[in-house]
């Protein structure tokens, strides 16, 4: 970690790797700066205005990758890193990159997909790989010229993870052949402008199953090695080169984790189902959970104001809290004029005002309002099921939760979830190492009135939650257990504890603390009685 001292300020220096590995940025920040400052600074250097799709990634001392949180201090997140190194990457892959407003944003998406193709994350068939490789050649070298492009010039460019001679020959053939619609066109790329080739590349890539997927290694309940992918369409699992499952966001009821187990609660029309995946470590599991929550909220929440603090982790996970920061995809589309902003009056009538942040937000299957949020709390602390919170007379089988113009427009030209298409995934051997709410007051009162009608007259109303009543018994139980353990250890001669009692630490504990406390209590009892 490098720092330089001024008159009264400390300035920290960091390095940011861009999507082209040969390009880096040297940046400075003060200890009081948050992640948003650094991301905006990098985007400003790249002339990017559509900054919401991008993020900064870093690796901690334990080798675990993280996304830089925009609302937290930079220094607090990378306190153990030396030197401080970030990687500028696409964080939220747009369902249809052709809808992006700026050409420079599409170019950065192209660079990320080109990188994914090289490292094996963007898996595709041989024909698709050859076409994508030919488009990259067309973008970077232009039209085929026999006087310039001699020999096997494709070999000099690293395009694919497994770049065989056969694929290279096919890439050269496509690069030489004219594009369709031109005289003698045979489906090649010759004659395409740089912008046309780039848009064609994005159109093909966004329809692949592994588009936007950053594979996380996990194991299923049988111990089989899988890779977990999370993108705009939901949670996907891959085994080898085959897609095995696809859990759409409309089917996801809850997401949480316990220890190293990442847990997805699904809500199908006929039944509920729970799926668990074992991660390599607790830190990796927390990272998968954070990625899943963030992707889900970005692509499904109608507004960032609907987000609240989300809690995850069970009894042995020490708990993790996550607060979503930034705009959602719908807000971006509304800002760019691709969607008509929601009518504020209609929204107010359906929600009864702005929802308050809560640690128990609504979930995909428990929409408390016309909009919907998500929760990843443990099962025992989730809100009521859909039947209790949906408006009377309206049924939702889960599909309605991802409906609406935002998703319709964003998924245009990107129907890559065809059931009849063979699913595939890379052998992810080469990884880039740098790489609620409460309901409206009116709805609450109506629900309470309805509950009073069927509640038996003599049944007492449930007591409100009291932190004092919950804390005091737990506190007393813990101290009672510690006292009983001390008595068992120091006042008995139980053979299994003899070796433990002779340890220097326990001898010192008994001499300096236990014995004086015992004498004090004995004196007080004698004085009292």
N, C-alpha and C positions, 0 to 999 in steps of 0.2 A: 504494500500500500504506500503510495507516494503522496507526500503532502508538503506544502511550502507555507511558511509562516510569514504573514504580512505584519502590519502594525498591530492590529488587534484581531485579525481574522485568520482562520485556518482554511486553506483551499486544498481540496483533494483532487487528484488527477485520476482519470480512468480512460480506458481504451474501448472503443466500440467497433466491433467487426461488422461490416456491412454485408449485404447478400452476395456481393462479389468478394471472395476471400482476399483478393489483392488490395481491397480498399478498406481503410480504417479511418476512424475519427478520434482525435485526442480531445477529450473534454475535461472541464473542471467544474467542481460543484462545492458548495459550502455545506457544513454539517447540518444546517437547517433546511436544506433543499429536499423536496420529496421527488418520488419517481416520475411524476408528471412533468416536472421541469426538464429532466434529462431526455425523456421521450420527445417532448415538444422541440427541444433544441436539436436533436438528431433529425427529426422530420423537417425542421426549418432549413437545415443544411442541405437536405435532399429536395427541397421545394415541394414537399408533400403537404396538402391541406386536408386530405381524407385520412387523418391520423388514427381513427378508431380501429382500423383493422390490424394495426401493427403493435408490437411490444418489444421489450428488451429482456433477453434471457441471460441468466448467469448460472454458474455452477458453484455450489458451496464447498466447504472444506471436506465434506464427506462424499463428494462426487455426485450429489443429487442436484438435478436441474430445477430451476425455479423461474417463474416470470416475475419481473420487477413490479411490485405493487405500486400503483400510481399515487395512492393516498398515504403511503408510509414513507418515512425518512429513508433516503438512499443508504446512508451510512449504517443505519441500524440493520438493514437487510444484508449488507455485504461486509459486516464488521470483521469477519475472519478471513476475507479474501486479500491476497497480496501476490501480485498486483491486482487491481480491480479491473475485471474484463467483462464486457457485455457483448452480446450478439444481437444485432437488429434483425428481427424475423417477423413474418406474417403470423399473427396470433389468431385472428378470426378470418378464415377463408370465406369470401363471399360466395353464396350459392351460385350466382351468375356473375362472374367478373366483368362480363360485357356491359353490365349496367353501371359500372363505376363511372363517375363523372369526369375524372381527369385521366389523361393519357399516362402521366407520370406514375399514377397509382397502379394502373394496369401493368406498367412496365416492371414495377417492384413485385407485383404478384407473379409475373412471368419469371423473374429471376428466382423467386422462391420455388416455383414449380420446377424450373430447370434444375435447381439444387436438389429438390426431392427426387427427381428422376435419376440424377447421378448417384445419390446415396441409397437408392432402392426403396424409398418410401412411397413413391408414386408408381405402383406396379401396374403393368399392362401387358397385353399380348405382344407377340413379336411384330405383327403388322402395325399395331398402334405405336410401339416403340420406334419402329423405323420411320413412321410418319412424323412423330414428334421430333425425332432426331433430325430429319430433313428440314423441318420448319426452323429448328434452331440454327442449322447451317445457313438457311435462306436469310434469317434475320441478321446473322452476324457476318456472313460473307457476301450476301447478295446473290444475283443470278449466276448460274453456272457459266464459266468462261473457260473453254478448253486450253487457252494459253496461260491461264493463271492456275486453275485447279487441275493439276496434273498428279498422276500417281494416286495412291490411296490417301488423299488429303484428310479424310474423315478420321483416320487413326490418330492424327495429331491433336484431335479435339476429344476430350473426355466428355461423353454425353450420357452414357448408361453405366449402371453398376456392372453388368455383364455384357460387355461390348464385344460380341463375337465377329468373326470375319464375315459371316453370312449377313448379319444385320448391317454391318458397315457397307457391304456391297449393295444392299437394298436401299440404304440411305443415299448413297451416291446416285443410284438409278432414279430415285424420286427427285433428287436435286437437279438432275439433268433433264427430266421430262417436263414438258410444259403443263401448266395448270389447266384444269377443265374450263371450257368456255373460250379458249384461245385456239387458233389454228393448230391442228395436230395435237391438241391437248389430250393427255392420257392419265390424268389424275396426279401429276407431279406438283411441284411447287415453283417451278421456273416461271417467272413473270409476276409473281406476287410481290407487292410492295412490302416494306418492313412492317407497316401497320396491319396490312391484311394477314401476313404470316403470323404476327403476334396474336391477333384476334382468333385466327383459326387454331393456334396452339392452345389458347385459353378455352375455346369452345370444346375441344377434344378432351382436355385434361379435366374439366369440371364435371364431365360425365362418367369418370372412372370411379370405381368403388372406393379407392384409397385416396381420393381427392380430399385434401385438408386433414389427413389422418397422420398423427404423430404416434407411432406404435409404442405401447407400454407393455413390457413383458409381464405376464401373469400366468397363473395355473388354475385350472378348473378343479372341481371337487374330486376328480379322479387322478389329479396330479399331471394331467396333460399340459404341455407347454402351449400357451396361446399368446396372441398379441391383441391388446385392447386398443381400439381406435375411437376417437371422439371428434365429431365434426358437426356441421349444421343440421344434419339429418337425424342424429342420435348417437347411440353407442353401438359399435360394431366389434365383433370378435373374429379373428383370423387364426387359422391353424395351417402352418406351412404357407402354401399359395392359394388357400381356399377360404372364402368367407363362410363362417359357420353360423353366426347369428347377427341380427340387426334389430336393436331395440329402439324404436322410434320415440321421439320426445313425447308424442301423444300417448304412448303406452307406459311411460315412466311415472310411477307414483311417488317414490321417494328415492333418495340417494344418500347413503351414509357409509361410514366405515368403522370398523372395530379392530384395533391393532393393525395387523397386516391384511385384513380382509376387507375388500371393497365390495359393497353390497348394493344391489339394484333391486328395488321393489317394483314389480310390474303389475299393471291393472288391465287385464283383458276383459272383454265383455262377459265371458263365461266364468272366469275365475281370476284369482290373484296368484301371483307367482313371485318367488324370491330367488335371485341368482347371486352367488358370491364368487369372487375371484381373489386368489391369494397373491399378494404383491411381494417382491423380494424383501422389502423392509417397511417399517412403519412410516418412514419419511417418504418413500416412494408411494405408499398408499395415500397419504395426505395430499401429495402432489396430484395424483390421479383424481382424487375427490375434488380438489380445487379446480382442476381443468374442466371436469365434467360440469360442476356447478356454473362456472363462468361461461362455458360454451352454451349451456342450456339457457341461461338468462339472456345472453346477448341475442340469440336467435329467436327467442320466444316471448320475452317480456315486451309489452307494448310501450312501456316508458321506464326509464331508469329510476324515476321517482317511486315506482312500485316496488323496487328492490328494498330489502332490509338486511339485517344481520342474520346470516345463516350459520347454524351450529352443526357440527358433525363430530363423530367419534363417540365411542362407547365408554364404558367404565375404565377400561385399560388403555384408552387412547389419549388421555389427559385433555380431551376436548380441543376443538379447533373452531374458530369463528372466522367467518368470511363476509366481507362487505363489498358488494359489487360497486365499481366506480366506472363512470364513463357512459356514453350513449349506447342505446340499443340499436339493432339493425333497423327497426321500424322508424325510429327517430331520425336515422341517417337518410332513409328513403323519403321521409316527409320533408326533411330539410332540402334535399336535392330536387324536390318537386315530382318524384316518381310515385308518391302517394299523396292523397288528399288528407290533410291533418284531420284528426278526429274532432267531431263537433264537441266543443267544450260543454255546451249545455246538455247534450245527450249523455256525455260521460259523467257529468255531475249527477244527473238523475239516476244513472245506473249504479253509481258507486256510492252516492250519498256523501260526496266530498272526498278529500284526499285521505288515503288510508294511512294509518299510523304504522311505523315500523314495529315489528314484533319478532320475538324469537321463535314464534310458531306461525310462520306465514302459510298462506294457502299453497296447496300442491297441485300438480296437474290434474289429479282426480278429485281435488277438493277446491274448486274455484269458488272463493267466497264472494266474488263480484263478477261483473261482466268481463273483467280482465282476469288474468291468472298469474300466480307467482309459484314459486317452488320452495320446497323445504327439504332438508336433508337431516332432519332430526331423527333420533332413534325412534323405533316404532311406538314406544310407550308414550311419547310426547307429541305425536302428530295430531293434527286437527281431525275433525270428524270426517267420515266418508262422504262421497259425493251425494248420496241420497239425502243426507241431512242438510246439505248446504245449497244444493241446486234449487233454483226457483221452481215453484210448484207448476206442474204441467209441462216442464221442459226436461227432456232427457238428453243426456250426452254420453255417448259411448266411447269418448276419448278422442275421436277424430275431429270433433268440433274445436278442440283446444288449440290446434295448429291451423285453423282455417282463417281466412281473412285475406285482404288484398296484399298485406305485407309479404306473406309467405307465397301467395300466388305469383306476385311479380318477381320476388327474389329467386324462386325456383324455376322461372321460365327458361326454357332451353336447356335445363339441367335435370332432366328426368333420368337420373342415373341409378334409380332404384328398381329397375325393371326386374321382375321376378324371373323372366325367361332368359336373362343374360347370365352366363356363367360367372360366378363371383370368384375373385382371385385376389391374392395379396402377396407381397414380396416375402422372400426369406430375409427378414430384417437382420441380416448379419452385420451390415456396415452401418453403424449409427454415427451421426454427427456429434462428436463429443462436446461441441460448443452450442451445440444446439440446446298474505301475511296480514299476514295482515289480518286485521279484524274486519268484520263486515260493517256495513253502514249502520248508523244508529237506529234507523227505522227498521232495518231487517233484524237487528238484534232484539229490538223490543217485540217485533212480531213473533219471532221464534220463542222468546220467553213467554209471551201470552199463550201461544199454542201449547207450550210445555206445561203451563199451569192447568190447562184444561184436562189433560189426561193424568197428571200426577195425583196420586191418592191424597185425599184431604189430610190424613194424619201423617203423611210422610214428610219429615222435616226437609227444609231446603238445604242443599249442600253448603258446607261452610266454605268461605273464600280461603284461598291459599294464604298461609301465613309463614313468612320466612323465619320468624322467631320459633314457631312451633316445630318447624322442620329442622332448624339448626341446633336448638338446645338438646333434644334427645340424642342426636348424633354426637354432639360434643361430649355429653356425659357418657355415652356408650364407649367412645374411644378412650377416655381417661379411665373408665372402669376396667376396660380390657388391659390397658397398660399397667394398672395397679395390680391386677391379678397375675399378669406375667411376671412382674417384679417380685411379688410374694412367692410365686412358684420357683423362681430362679434363685433368690437369695435366702429364703426361709425353709427350703426343703433340701433333702439330701438324695434327690432322685438320681440314680446312677447315670441315665443318659445325659444329665446336665452337668456332671462333675467336670468334664473336660472343658465345657464352655465357661464354667465359673472361674477356672484358673487362668483364663485369658487376661493379659495385662489391662486391656481396655475395661473389662468388667470389674476387675479388682479395683481399678482407679475409680470407676463409677460408684462402686459400693462404698469406698472409703471417703470420697469427697462429697457425695450427694445422698446416697441412700441411707447410710448410717446416721449422719446429722439430721436428716428429715425424720427418721424413725425415732430418734431421741426426742426431737421437738414435739412430735405428735404424742409420744408417751407422757411427756411432762404436762402437756395441756390436758390430756385425759385424766391424769392424777389430780391436777388442780380443779378440774371440773367436777369430779366425783369424790 
